Amino acid sequence: MNIILIKNSDLINSNKVQLADQRASHIIKVIKAKIGDKLRVGIVNGQLGEALVTDISAFMVELEIKLMKTPPPALPVTLLLALPRPKVLKRVLSSAITMGVKKIFLFNSWLVEKSYWQTPLLTPDKLTKISLTALEQAVDTVLPEIILKPRFRPFAEDEVPVLARGRDALILHPYSETAPVTTTRKPSTQQQDSTLIAIGPEGGFIPFEVEMLMASGLRAVSLGPRILRVEQAVPCALAQFLKQASLADNPNCR
């Protein structure tokens, strides 16, 4: 936990916060904070800043917060992800959110087992918990939008063409021609995110799905000759955009 995330419901007044849950336990037992210490904090979907510990007990922490900094910019990517098996889902979502993705579609595919859609991890509370933990790691405050699409064909035919319009749109397919997964267009004024990336399940997309996604405006690219697992392919694809964003913010680091 690199930042303490605060909800509006935690506020006593405009700049006072009282915590008595796992965040308080972390401050008391892990950080071992004392009255007068300062901590990094942020308001969920708001600004970053610091907090002064003004009171502390065995189970409760009171903070005086001062917010003065905007959260880091979103990664310029919308992720279309075939639903991974539950064991992998949490890790993959955490990676994508930590790296700055703010819009994720979890969709069905032929090789996605029906039982995967029954996992409790897909409930709003669980998805929010995964998201908050990832934001705490990344020192970010803005929750991502995670959208479930349990039917492939309506999603691919009706929604993907709209999502792909006016932006780079890629489908990662290991049997495609190897090409760098980077944006080649300037961000569209109609699309907040400059690149759309679709990643299949373990075992990949079947040919019918590749053809349908390509007909919907995506072009097939490969990350290279090696076949990667989903939890490897997602950060590998996103890392190239993270590097671009870093160079844009720090041109002297080229």
C-alpha positions in Angstrom: 0.0 0.0 0.0 1.8 3.1 -1.3 -1.1 5.5 -0.6 -4.1 5.6 1.8 -7.2 5.9 -0.3 -10.1 7.8 1.4 -13.7 7.7 0.5 -16.1 10.7 0.9 -17.9 8.7 3.6 -14.8 8.7 5.7 -14.8 12.5 6.0 -15.8 14.0 9.3 -15.6 17.5 7.8 -13.9 19.0 4.7 -10.4 18.1 5.9 -10.8 15.6 8.8 -10.9 11.8 8.3 -11.6 9.0 10.7 -10.6 5.4 9.8 -11.4 2.3 11.7 -11.0 -0.5 9.2 -8.2 -2.4 7.4 -6.6 1.0 6.4 -6.4 2.0 10.1 -4.9 -1.4 10.9 -2.3 -0.9 8.1 -1.4 2.6 9.4 -1.1 1.3 13.0 0.5 -2.1 12.5 2.5 -1.9 9.3 3.4 1.8 8.9 3.5 2.1 12.7 2.5 5.8 12.5 2.4 8.1 15.4 0.7 11.4 16.1 2.4 14.1 14.0 3.5 11.7 11.2 2.5 12.5 7.7 1.1 10.0 5.2 0.4 10.0 1.5 -3.3 10.0 0.8 -5.8 10.5 -2.0 -9.6 10.8 -2.3 -11.2 8.1 -4.5 -11.8 9.7 -7.9 -10.2 12.9 -6.6 -6.9 14.6 -5.7 -3.7 13.3 -4.1 -2.1 14.9 -1.1 -0.8 14.3 2.4 -2.4 13.6 5.8 -1.3 14.6 9.3 -2.0 11.9 12.0 -3.9 13.9 14.7 -5.2 11.0 16.8 -4.5 7.3 17.0 -5.6 4.4 19.2 -5.5 0.6 19.0 -8.3 0.5 16.3 -8.8 4.0 15.0 -6.8 6.7 13.2 -7.8 10.3 12.7 -6.2 12.3 9.9 -6.1 15.9 8.8 -5.8 15.9 5.0 -4.4 18.4 2.6 -5.0 17.7 -1.1 -3.0 19.5 -3.8 -2.0 17.2 -6.6 -3.8 15.6 -9.5 -3.5 11.8 -10.0 -1.3 10.5 -12.8 -2.8 10.5 -16.3 -4.6 7.4 -17.6 -2.8 5.1 -19.9 -4.1 5.8 -23.5 -5.6 2.4 -23.9 -9.0 0.7 -23.8 -8.6 -3.0 -23.0 -10.9 -5.7 -24.4 -10.0 -8.8 -22.4 -11.5 -12.3 -22.9 -12.5 -13.4 -19.4 -9.5 -15.2 -17.9 -10.0 -18.1 -15.4 -10.7 -16.8 -11.9 -7.3 -17.7 -10.6 -5.7 -15.4 -13.2 -8.5 -12.7 -13.4 -7.4 -10.9 -10.2 -3.8 -10.7 -11.3 -4.5 -9.5 -14.8 -6.9 -6.8 -13.7 -4.5 -5.7 -11.0 -1.7 -5.4 -13.6 -3.9 -3.4 -16.1 -5.2 -1.0 -13.4 -1.9 -0.5 -11.8 -0.5 0.5 -15.2 -3.2 3.0 -15.7 -5.9 1.5 -17.8 -9.3 3.2 -17.0 -11.7 1.2 -19.3 -11.7 -2.6 -19.4 -14.3 -4.8 -21.2 -14.4 -8.4 -20.0 -16.0 -10.4 -22.8 -16.9 -14.0 -23.7 -15.0 -16.1 -26.2 -15.3 -19.7 -27.4 -12.5 -20.9 -25.2 -13.8 -19.1 -22.1 -15.5 -21.7 -19.9 -19.1 -20.8 -18.9 -18.2 -21.4 -15.2 -15.8 -18.5 -15.3 -18.8 -16.1 -15.5 -20.1 -17.4 -12.1 -17.0 -16.3 -10.1 -17.7 -14.0 -7.2 -14.8 -11.8 -8.4 -17.2 -10.3 -11.0 -19.5 -8.8 -8.4 -19.3 -5.0 -8.2 -17.9 -5.1 -4.6 -15.1 -7.5 -5.5 -14.2 -5.6 -8.7 -14.0 -2.4 -6.7 -11.8 -4.0 -4.0 -9.4 -5.3 -6.7 -9.4 -1.8 -8.3 -8.7 0.0 -5.0 -5.8 -2.3 -4.1 -4.3 -1.7 -7.6 -4.7 2.1 -7.2 -3.0 2.0 -3.8 -0.1 0.3 -5.4 0.1 2.8 -8.3 -0.5 6.0 -6.2 -3.6 6.7 -8.2 -7.2 7.6 -7.2 -9.3 7.2 -10.3 -11.4 4.0 -10.4 -11.5 2.2 -13.7 -14.7 1.3 -15.5 -15.0 -2.5 -15.8 -17.8 -3.6 -18.2 -19.0 -7.2 -18.5 -20.0 -8.6 -21.9 -21.0 -12.3 -21.6 -22.1 -12.7 -25.2 -19.3 -12.5 -27.9 -21.2 -12.0 -31.1 -23.4 -9.0 -30.1 -20.4 -7.4 -28.5 -18.2 -7.9 -31.5 -20.8 -7.0 -34.1 -22.6 -4.1 -32.4 -20.2 -2.5 -30.0 -16.6 -3.1 -31.1 -17.0 -1.2 -34.4 -18.1 1.9 -32.4 -15.2 1.5 -29.9 -12.7 1.0 -32.8 -13.9 4.0 -34.9 -11.3 6.8 -35.1 -8.5 5.1 -33.2 -5.9 2.5 -33.5 -7.5 -0.9 -32.8 -5.5 -4.0 -32.4 -6.1 -7.7 -31.8 -3.2 -9.6 -30.3 -3.0 -12.9 -32.1 0.2 -15.0 -31.9 -0.1 -16.2 -35.5 -0.2 -12.7 -37.0 2.7 -10.7 -38.5 4.8 -9.4 -35.7 4.4 -5.7 -35.3 5.1 -3.2 -32.4 2.0 -2.6 -30.3 2.1 1.1 -30.3 -0.2 3.8 -31.4 0.3 5.2 -34.9 -2.4 7.9 -34.8 -2.9 11.0 -32.8 -5.7 10.6 -30.2 -9.1 11.4 -31.8 -11.1 14.2 -30.5 -14.0 11.8 -30.3 -12.2 9.1 -28.3 -10.6 9.7 -25.0 -8.3 6.7 -25.4 -6.0 6.5 -28.4 -5.7 2.7 -28.7 -8.0 -0.3 -28.4 -6.4 -3.6 -27.6 -8.1 -7.0 -27.7 -6.5 -9.9 -25.9 -7.9 -13.5 -26.1 -8.2 -16.3 -23.5 -5.7 -19.0 -22.8 -5.6 -21.0 -26.1 -6.3 -17.8 -28.0 -9.1 -16.7 -30.3 -10.6 -19.2 -32.7 -10.4 -18.1 -36.4 -14.0 -17.1 -36.6 -13.5 -14.6 -33.7 -10.3 -13.2 -35.3 -12.2 -12.7 -38.6 -15.2 -11.0 -36.8 -13.0 -8.7 -34.7 -11.0 -7.7 -37.8 -14.2 -7.1 -39.7 -15.2 -4.8 -36.8 -12.1 -2.6 -37.4 -9.2 -4.3 -35.5 -6.0 -5.3 -37.1 -4.1 -8.4 -36.0 -0.6 -8.1 -34.6 1.7 -10.3 -32.6 4.0 -9.6 -29.7 6.6 -12.0 -31.2 7.3 -15.7 -31.9 6.7 -16.8 -28.3 3.2 -17.8 -27.0 2.5 -15.8 -23.9 0.0 -16.5 -21.1 -2.7 -13.9 -20.6 -1.1 -12.6 -17.4 2.2 -12.1 -19.4 0.6 -10.7 -22.6 -1.4 -8.0 -20.9 1.5 -6.2 -19.1 3.8 -6.8 -22.1 1.4 -5.0 -24.4 0.6 -2.2 -22.0 4.2 -1.6 -21.0 5.0 -0.1 -24.4 2.3 2.6 -23.8 3.6 3.2 -20.2 7.0 3.9 -21.7 5.6 6.3 -24.3 3.7 8.1 -21.5 6.8 8.3 -19.4 8.9 9.8 -22.3 6.1 12.3 -23.1 6.2 13.5 -19.5 10.0 13.4 -19.2 11.5 14.2 -22.7 15.0 14.5 -21.2 14.9 10.8 -20.4 14.9 9.7 -24.1 
